[in-house]
Each structure stands twice: as structure tokens, then as C-alpha cells.
């Protein structure tokens, strides 16, 4: 039975492999010959090959050279691996430093000495935590050493206000006096303590809750340099103070568990992870304050840390987009627009800023300004479907239907498989009273998206109430209305009642049409939908006169209409 093996040289990203090939013979103990097909296509046969042996084969040699097997004995001994004991304490050197979040607190005591701005050790403690009290006592004992190094200390109590928001903090004050604690102290509520916990988790892959005691060592300008989860000695703090003015490369090396050379430059700090952590954990206001503090520093011409690590202007504009998302969650469109104005101060070519500002201006009635902003966004990204959609809608709102049609046509060319450009083209054509063209666009929309309710309703109106008989198809209109009602949703409730009433009137059933309109009018009044209410009342006047509804004829026609 032939045995075939293939040896491949290195290829692509794969390195060269071994030149050894092993043939398993099973129960066979006879080898007739060894035949090799070399890379150049030549074939060579070797005979007198014994089993359970090793051979060296060279192209053109004609013989296989026997090689003795290796005389190597492997000694395997059982050993135990002793790892470091699991500990809840850790020291985390931050390689890409970010500013501390703002902290709201109630003061317990001020620092006994006025100190110039400098590094700060912020330590979290609890009145019921023995390790916390021991740590505070250690800080008090070595106060002179800490002050000599320029380090201030602030002890934040995390349990007294959390237990009782109306507490006078007497319990904390008494303990600090017993310890003769000479530094500043304050208390924070559960919200602030939770925000600090979320903030520290954003730096870690293993996101464990922040224990007490825990501490944050920050630079003179408020950047977090080291996080201590658990007790920390004064000696460790004093050693880490030397890192505060280190170069970015030195800081990165200190943050790594192993020494070595780096292929890439130090990472630029970025607050995105911290902001998302605030958002996901329900700290929306804290996230807003943090991003505004971060961005505001760069807006003033300053920055955080060495200039070489400052974010690009484009990145600052992108962070504004994140901040805008926070305000969207709070349903605050005014601040959303202000944030995008800020984004343009960082990056005048920010597409999200121009796009969202343009749309926002249109929504507040500044249509011309919105169109100008959206046209600028279009220049930045001519094939962006969302920009084209918003720009076309803006032109339609302004009454410039010709420009709206051109923009929607460009959108349709960019996204030929999308249904919404067809829907918008149909709406523009219908507003221009080009009903045949509008119907064609609605049908094209429904071919791409059969459940597009707006297209179903709009096409049904044309088939039911077109001013010319050749466009009307009451039977098909009835099918479309039934389909729209089956789909449900707001379009299939109050807003479709006028269409259903028009169908009843067209069939001569004016009594039921009026009854349906009366119910729809009540709904429109409840929801203060003035546009729908006006249309329903106009139809009601027609049906009281036992007249059917027809869409307005094209401008060239002399006939009248109501819709």
C-alpha cells in the first residue's frame, strides 16, 4: 500500500518548517522503494530502505544515507507549580493617564497646613474597616515625610453619608481626631463612591469592585497615576511619587509587569472607555461632567499631560459625538446642538457635527441655516446616504421640491437597494401633483420593502382619489389599506382613518365615513395633531355634502381639490 507525504517550504506569513518526514507503516515490515518528486519536477527512486530506520535524502545523490537514531532519554519528573497567592490588593500604574472625575463631597476637616498645588493621594475609607483606620494612622505617623515629598492626602469616607444622607459626620470626625489625622478629610455619598468605582474599572480587564481602603495617586494637574486597591504603605507612595514627572516611555515601562523593548510609541490617553463605563452603569450625569471637563481643558488651549500625548483635533471632535449621545439619552436637543458646535471648534471637517447640526437647525425652524450646514456635510462626504436623506428632507420642508428631488435621486443612486429613497421621491412627486410618477416610486419602494406602511398608505391614496380616472384603482387601493391596517402601528390607527373614510365615501357609504371621521377627529384633538385635524375636518365637510374626495389636480388643470 503506498504511503505519500508532502514537505512544504515556508509560504506567505508561514516560516520554514522541519525537513523531516515520518512514514508510519503499521504492521508492514517491508519497504519496496522510496520515490521522491522534487520541486523542479524530477523524480528519483531509492531502494534498499529498511523499516524502523532514519535516512538522509539529497536530490541527485542516488542513494539514501543511513543515519543512526538519537541516543536521548527523556527524564520526566513530577513537580508542583507554586503561584503567587491570590490577593484582593493590587497596585495599578496607569500608562495612559486620564484626569480624575469631579467629586462632590461634604467636608469633615481641612488640612492642618496650607499646601501649594501638588500631587494628591485620595484614599477611600470606612468607619467600620480596621485596615482603613490602620492606613490612616500610618499616614498620620509619616505626615512629615509625605509633606516633604509634596504629597497631599485627602481621606474620603464612603459609608457615613451612604448610610444616612442627613448625617452630621460626627462618627468620622471623632475617629479622625482619635487618629490625630492631620490631612484633609471629607465624606461622599453612595452616588459619588459608585462613580469612582466605575471609573477605576474602566482601566482594568478584570473588573472587580473597588474595596476599602483604596487610593488614587494623582499628579499636580489632577491626572490619575497609580490606583491602589487595598492598603498601601507610605514607602510605596513615596516611591511612586517619582513616577509623576517621568516621561511617557518611563511610565509605560513602570506599568508593565516585564521589562523589554517596545515596538510602538506610548498610547495616547483616551477617555472613551471611562465615558462608556459611566453610561453603561447609569452614571449619565457623571459621564457628561467628565467629558465636559476633559474637552474644556483642550478648548482653553491647555491639555492633560505631555503635549506629545494630546489627542488630535479630529479625535476631540469624535469625543464630542460621544458627549452628544449622553445628552440624547437625557432628551436634551439644545445641548446636543451646543456639543456639535463645540465639535466644529475642534474639527471643522467633522461630518457628524455638520450633519447633526444641520438636522437640528431644520427641526427648530432654521431651515435655510440647516440646509447650508447639510450642504457642507455633503461636500465632506458626497455619497453618505444619511446626509443626502436629511438634506433632501430639508429642501422639501423649505418648499424647494426640485432640489429635494435631485438630492433624493442622488441618494437612490448611492443606495440602489434601499427602499426609503424611493419613498421620498414618491412624496416629492406627489407634492408636485405628479401622481403617475409618485405611484411608480411607491411601487418601487414596496418591491424593495413590502411592509413599508407609508408607501402602502400613500399609494392607496393615489389609487383611490387621483384626480384622473385612469390612475384610480379602487380594488387595489382597498387591498393596500387592508394590508396597512394588518401591519398595525401608528399609521394604521388614527392617521389612516381619513383614508378608510375616503374608501367608504367612494363606495357611497357616507354615514359610516362620517362616523369614522368623528372618532378620528376626537383622537387628533386628544393628541393635538393640528395637521391631521384640519384634513379630517375638510373631508367631513365633503361627506356631509355627499361628495367624494379627490386629490388636487396638477397645476395646469382648472379643477379643484382638497388634499
N, C-alpha and C positions, 0 to 999 in steps of 0.2 A: 504494500500500500504506500503510495507516495506521501512524503511529508514536505510541505512547502512553507518557507519562512521568507519574509521580506525585510531587508535592512534599509532604513531611510536616513539620509543625511539631514542636517538641520534645514528647516524651511520656514520662511516668514519670521515670526517672532520666536519660533522654537529654536533652542540651541542644539548643538550636535549631541547625538545620543551615543550609547555604547556601540562598539563594533562587534560585540559578542552575540552569537545566535545559538540558542539551545533547541535541540530536537528531542522531543520525548518519543520513545519507541514503544512504550507499553510493554507487552510480553515478548516482542521480537528481539532477537539477539544477532540478526544477520543484516548487514547493510550492503546492498549490491553496488551502489556507486553514489557519489555526491556530484551533482551538476549545478554549476553557478552561471547565471546570466548577469554579466557585468553591465554597468551603466551605459557603456558605449554600444551595447547590443551583442557583443561577442559572447559565445557560450563555451564553457570549459568544464570537462568532466574529470573527476578524481576518483581513483579506485583504491582498493586495499584500505578501506576505512573500517576500523573496529568500533564496536559499541562501547559505551561507558568510557569514552576517551575524549581528549581535547586536541584540536588541530589548529595550526596557523595556515590560512589560505591566502595566497598572493596571486594576483592576476598575471598569467603568463608563466608561472613557475612550473606548472605541470604536475607537481606533487604536493600533497598535503603534509606539512611538517608536524610531527607529533610533539605535544607539549605535556610535561609532567603536571599532574594536578597539584594544586597548592596544598602544602602541609600546614594547615592552620586549624587550630582548635579554638572554638569559642567557649569561653567560660562565662556562664550566666549565674549571677548571684542575686538572690532576692534582697532588696533594700527598701527602706521606708523613706518617703519624702515628707519632710517636715516643713510645712509652710509657715508663714507668719501668722500669728494668732489673729482671729477676726476681731476687729475693733470698730466701735462706733465713732471714734475720733479720727480726724484727718486734718491735714494741712494742705490747702489747695492754693498754689501760686497761680495767679491769673496772668496768662501770657498776653492776652489781648484785653487790656484794661478798659472798663466802662465806668461811668460815673455812678455813684451811689444814688438810689432813688431818694426823693424827698421824704422826710419823716415828720409826721405830726406827733407832738408829744406834750405831756404836762410836766413841767419842771418840778423836780424834787429838791435839788440843791444845785448851786452854781459851783464852778471850780474855785477852790480857795485861792488860786493865783491867777492873775490875768496873764494869758499866754498869747504870743503872736500867732498868726495863722501858721499851721504846720500839719504834720501827719496826725491822724486821729485813729485811735483804737476804739471801735464801737463794740461794746460787749453786751450780750443779752443774758439776763439772769432772772431767776425766780426766787421768791422768798422761801419756798419750800425745798430748794435744791441745795444740798450740802456742798456739792462740788462748786456751785456758783459762789457761795459765801467764802469758800476757801480761796477761790481765784481772786475775788475782790480783796480779800485780806492780803494776798500776795502782791497785788498791785499797790495797795496802800503801803506795805512794807518797803517796796522798792520804788516809791514815788519819785525820790530824788534822781534815781538812775533813768527813769522814764522821761522826766522833765529835762535832764541833761542831754538826752538824745533828741529833744524837741518833740516828743510824742505826748499828745494829749489823750486823755481817756474819758469816755462817756459811757456810763452804765445805764442801760435801758431795761427797766423792769417790764416783764411781759405778762405777769399774772394778776397784778392787783387791779388794774383797770379792766382787764378781761373778766375777772370775777365780779366786779362791781364798778360800773361806769361812773358812779357818783362817789367813789372812794376819795377820801382826803389824803391818801397815800401815807398815812401815819405809820403803817406797818413797815413799809420800805424805808421811810425816813429814820425810824428807830433802829433798824438793822444797820444802816449805813453809819449812823452815829456810833453804834457799838463797835463797828469795824474801824472807826476813825478814817473813813474813806475820804480822801482829800480832793477827789476829782468831781467833775460834773455828773449829775445823775438825773434821770427823767423816767417817766412811765409812758408806755404806749398801749393802745387798745388792741383788741384782737384783730381788727382790720389791718392795722399797720404792721403788726407782727406777722400776719399772714402774707402781706405783700413782700416783706423781707425774705420769708421762706420761699416764695415763688421766685424771687429774684435770684437767690443763690442756686436754686435748682436749675436755672437756665444755663449755668456754666458746666453742669455735670451730666454725664451719661446715665449714671446710676442715681436716680433722683430720689433720694431719701429725705424725709422731713428734717428740718433744722432742729437739732437738740439744744438743750440748755445745759451748761453755758455754750455759747458760740460767739465768735467775734469776727469783725471785719476790720482789717488794717487798710487805711486809705491814704493816698498821697495828699499833699498840701492843697491841691486843687480839687480834691474830692473823688479821685478815681480809686476803685477797689483794687488793691494789690494782692492781698492774701486773705483767704477765708479760713478760719479755724473752726472746725466742727468738733466741739468738745473743749475741755480745758486747755489752756495754752500757758506756757511758762513765760516769765518776764525775759528770760535769757533768749527764748525763741523769738519773741517780739523784737528785742534789740538786734538780734542777728538779721531779722527780715527788714528792719529799717534801712539797712544798707542797700536793699534792692530797690528802694523807692526812687532813687535817682539813677538807676542802672540804665544802660542802653537797651533798646528793644531786643537785640540779639542776646544780651546777657539775661534779660528777664525770661526770654523763651527757653534758654538753656536751663535756668533755675527751675522752670515749671516742668521740665521733662524728667522722667524717672531715670533715664540713662543718658550718658554723655555721647557726643558724636558730632559729625558734620551734617549740616542741613543743606538740602538741595534748593529750597525756596526761601525767599526773604520772610521776615516775620509777618504774621497775619494781621491785616488791618482790623481793629475793633469794629464791631457792628452790633447795634442794639436790637436788631430784628428778632433774635431768639428771645431776648428778655421781653420785648413788647408782645410777642405771640404768647409767651408764658403767662403774662398778665391777662391777656384776652381770654385764653382757654380756661383760666381758673377763676374768671368772673371779676377780675380787678380792672374793670374798664377805665375808671377814673384814674387809677394809679398809672395805667399804661399811657393815658393821654398826658398826664403831668410829666411822665418820664421822657416821652418823645419830644414834648414841647421844650423841656429843659435842655435836652441834648441838641435839638436843632437850633434853639435860640442862641446857644453859645457860638455856633458857627456863623449864624446870621450876623452876630455882632462883630465878626472878624477875628474872634478868638477861636479856640478849639480845645479838644481834650487830648493831652499827651503830646508826644513829639510830632512836629508838622509832617514828617515823612509817613506817619501812620494815619493822617487825617483822611477821611473818606473823600472820594471825588465829588464834584458838584452834582454830577449825574446821580450818584448814589444818594446824596442828600435829597434830591428831588424824588427818588423812589421811596425813601423813608416817609416823605410827606404823603405819598399814596397810602402807606400803611396807617398813618395818623388819620387820614380821611376815612378809612374803614372803621376806625374807632368811633368817629362822630356819626357815621352812617348807622352804626348799631344803636347809638343814642337818639337816632332820628332827629339829627340837628343839621339840616341842609345849609344853614347860614355858615356854620363853622366849617363844613365840608368845602364850601367855596373859598373861604378865607385860607384854608390849608393849601388849596391848589394855587391860589395867588402867591402864597409863600413858596410853593414848589417852583414857580416860574422865576422867582428871585434867585433860586439856586441854579436852575437849569432851564433856560428859555426854550430849549428844544424838547421839553418833557411832553411826550404825546399824551399820557394820561391826564396831565394838568390841563392842557388846552382842550382836550376832548370833554372832560368833565366840567370845566369852567364854561365852555360853550353851551353844553346841555343845560347847566344850571341857570345861565343867563336867560335862555329861552323860557325856562319854566317860570321864572319870576317876571316875565313880560318884557325883558330887554332883548327882543328878538334880533334886532339889527346887530347889536354887540355880540350876541351869541353866534350869529352866522359868521361874523368876522373871525371869531375865535375858532370856530369849527373849520373854516376855510384854511386857517393857518395850520390846524391839525392835519387837514387833508394834504397840504404841501409836505408835511413831515412824513406822512405815510399814505400815499395815494390809493393803495389797494387795501386799506383797512375797512372791512365791512361795517364795523360798528360806527366809525366816523362817518361813512357815507350814509348810513341809516339815519343818524342824528341830524346830519346836515340836510338831507332831503326833507325830513320832517320839519325842520326849522324853516326851510323855504316854503313848504306847504302852509305852515302857520302864518307866515308873512303874506301869503296870497300870491306869491310868485310861483305859480304852478308849472310854468315852463322850465324854470331852473330845477324845481323839485323833480320833475320827470327825468331830466337829464342826469341828475345825481342818482336817482333810483335805478336808472338804466345802467349807469356805471357800476352800481352795487350788484345788479343782476349779472353783469359780465364778470365781475370778480368772483361771485359765488353762484355759478350757474345751477347748482343743485339745491339751492336754498329756496324755500317757498315764500319767505317774507318779502323779498324784493318784488316778487310778482304781486303780492297783496297790496303793497304800497303803490305800485304802478297802476293797479286797478283802481285804487282810491283816488289817485290824481286824475285819471281818465274820467272817473265818474263825476268828480267835482267840475271837470271841464265839459261835462254832459256829452262825453264821447262814449255812449253806452255800449256799443258793439265792441270797442277796444277794451273797455273795462271788463266786460263779460269774458272776453278771451283771456285776459290776465288772471281773473278769478279762477277760471277753469284750469289754467296752467298751474296756479297755486295749489288747487285741490289735487291735481295729478301728483304733485310732489308731496303734499301733506293732506290726505283725505279728511282728516279731522280738524282742519283749521276752521273754527267756528265763524270767525269774522268773514272769511271768504264765502262760507255757506250762506250766511245771512245777506251779505252784500249782493251775491249773485241771485239769490231768491228775490230781492227787491227789483232787480232789473227784469227778471223773467216774469214777475207778477205785475209790475207797474211801469214798464217802459212806455214812453210817450208814443212809440210807433208799434203797430200790431205785429210786424214781422219779427220783433225781438221778444215778444211775450210768449211764454210757455207756462201756463198756469199749473199744469200737471207736474212738470219738473220742479217748479217753484214749491209746490206742496211737498214733494219728496225732500227737497233741501231743508224746508222748515222743520219737517218731522225729524230729520237727521240732527239738526242743530238742537232741538229740544231733547233728544235722546242723549246727547253729549253732556247736558247739564251745564252747571256753572252760571255765572252772572249773565252771560249773553243770552242764555236760554230761559231767563226769568223775566224781570220787568222790562229789560231793554229789547226783548223780542216780541213783546205783546202788541206793539203797533204793527208789526209785520203779520202776526196772526190775525189781527183785526182787519187788516187790509185784504187778506185772503178771504175772510168771511164776507166782507162787503162785496168783493168781486164776485162771490157766489150768490149775492143777493140777500145774505143773512145780516141785515143791518142791525137788527135788535141785539143779537149776540155780540156783534162787533162793538156796539156801544157799551154793552155790559162789561166786556173785556177791557175796553179802554178806561172805563171808570175805575176798575180795580188797579190798572196800571198807573193811572193818574195819582191815585192815593199813595202808591208805592213811591212814585217820583217825588211827590211832595214830602214824604217822610224822609227820603234821602237827599232832599234839596237839589235834585238834578234838574236845573232850570232848562238846559238844552232839550233834554228828553221831554220835560213837561210841556214846553212850547210846541214841540212836534205832535204830541198826543192831543193837545187841545185843538190844533189845526185840523187834525184828522177827525176829531169828534164833530166839529162844525160841518165837515163834508158829509159824514154819515147821517147826521140829523137831517140833512137835505137829500138823503138817499142818493148821494153821488159817490162814485168810486174814486179811489186815489190814483193819481198818475204822477210820475216823476217829472220835473221841469223839462221842457223840450230844449234842444240846442239853441244857442243864442240867435241863430239865423232864422229860427221858426217864430211865428207870431202867436202861437198858442201859449196858454198859461199853465202854471203848475204850482204845487205847494211844497214839494220836497226836493 
